[in-house]
Amino acid sequence: MIDIKTMALTGIALSGAFITDLLGGWDTGLQSLFIFMAIDYTTGLIVAGVFKKSQKSKRGALESYAAWKGLLRKGMSLAVVLIACRLDLLLQTTIIRDATVIAYVVNELLSITENIGLMGVPLPKIITNAIEALKERE
């Protein structure tokens, strides 16, 4: 007999597969976007919770409303990727989705860079150069 844990994990896996299929597949671009979103959210929590320097709240401290708004923004970014993917399917291209993913990756990188700067951590020149190159590509 299948236990509840196995059924739950199967449901989660199927949901994840369905969502990634809707977003155009689990390619390098989408993987990078999810990783950068997670890093951005985490660094934002650290800036607010530990350093109390968040620009998203009045006191600079951790605030559940600001954190919730951040998650909603990331969800809407993924909705835009979904729309871009569907447009690509209609036009039989991959350009719109790829450009959209790259644009959001650059946006996440800029936010991560801002968060790291608020923590007082210097960034290596190679990373700032890569960000500039991605901006130009966008």
C-alpha positions in Angstrom: 0.0 0.0 0.0 1.3 3.5 -0.9 1.8 5.7 2.0 0.7 9.4 2.3 4.3 10.7 2.0 4.9 8.9 -1.3 1.6 10.2 -2.7 2.4 13.8 -1.6 5.8 13.7 -3.1 4.4 12.2 -6.3 1.9 15.0 -6.4 4.6 17.7 -5.8 6.8 16.1 -8.6 3.9 16.0 -11.0 2.9 19.6 -10.2 6.5 20.7 -10.7 6.8 18.9 -14.0 3.6 20.4 -15.2 4.6 24.0 -14.3 8.1 23.7 -15.8 6.5 22.3 -19.0 4.1 25.3 -19.1 7.2 27.6 -18.6 8.9 26.1 -21.7 11.0 23.3 -20.0 13.6 23.0 -17.4 16.5 24.6 -19.4 19.5 26.5 -18.3 17.6 29.8 -18.5 14.7 28.8 -16.3 17.1 27.0 -13.8 19.2 30.2 -13.6 16.1 32.3 -13.1 14.8 30.1 -10.2 18.3 30.0 -8.6 18.7 33.8 -8.9 15.1 34.4 -7.5 15.9 32.2 -4.5 19.3 34.0 -3.9 17.6 37.4 -4.3 14.8 36.5 -1.8 17.3 35.0 0.7 19.7 38.0 0.5 16.7 40.4 0.8 15.7 38.5 4.0 19.2 38.7 5.3 19.5 42.5 4.6 16.2 43.1 6.4 16.5 40.6 9.2 20.2 40.8 10.1 21.5 44.2 8.8 18.2 46.1 9.2 19.0 48.0 5.9 16.1 47.0 3.8 14.7 49.7 1.4 11.4 47.8 1.3 10.2 48.7 4.8 10.0 51.9 6.8 12.4 50.8 9.6 14.7 48.8 7.3 13.8 45.7 9.3 12.1 42.4 8.3 8.5 42.9 7.5 6.1 40.2 6.5 4.1 42.4 4.2 7.3 43.4 2.2 8.3 39.7 2.1 4.9 38.7 0.8 5.0 41.4 -1.9 8.4 40.1 -3.0 7.0 36.6 -3.4 4.0 37.9 -5.4 6.4 39.9 -7.7 8.4 36.8 -8.4 5.2 34.9 -9.1 4.1 37.5 -11.6 7.5 37.4 -13.2 7.0 33.7 -13.8 3.5 34.5 -15.2 5.1 36.8 -17.7 7.5 34.0 -18.7 4.5 31.7 -19.2 2.9 34.4 -21.4 6.1 34.7 -23.4 6.3 31.0 -23.8 2.8 30.8 -25.1 3.5 33.6 -27.5 6.5 31.7 -28.8 4.4 28.6 -29.3 1.9 30.6 -31.3 4.7 32.2 -33.4 6.7 29.0 -33.6 9.9 30.7 -32.1 11.8 30.6 -28.9 13.0 34.3 -29.0 10.3 35.9 -26.8 10.6 33.4 -23.9 14.4 33.4 -24.0 14.5 37.2 -24.0 12.0 37.4 -21.2 14.0 34.9 -19.1 17.2 36.8 -19.7 15.6 40.1 -18.8 14.3 38.7 -15.5 17.7 37.1 -14.8 19.4 40.5 -15.2 16.8 42.1 -13.0 17.4 39.4 -10.3 21.2 39.9 -10.6 20.8 43.6 -10.1 18.7 43.1 -7.0 21.2 40.5 -5.7 24.0 43.0 -6.3 22.1 45.7 -4.5 21.5 43.4 -1.5 25.1 42.4 -1.3 26.1 46.0 -1.4 23.8 46.8 1.5 25.5 44.0 3.4 28.9 45.7 2.7 30.3 42.8 0.7 32.5 43.9 -2.2 31.8 42.3 -5.6 34.5 40.9 -7.8 35.1 42.8 -11.0 34.3 39.8 -13.1 30.8 39.6 -11.8 30.1 43.3 -12.4 31.5 42.9 -15.9 29.2 39.9 -16.5 26.2 42.0 -15.3 27.1 44.7 -17.7 27.4 42.2 -20.6 23.9 40.8 -19.7 22.5 44.3 -19.6 23.8 44.9 -23.1 22.4 41.6 -24.3 19.0 42.4 -22.9 
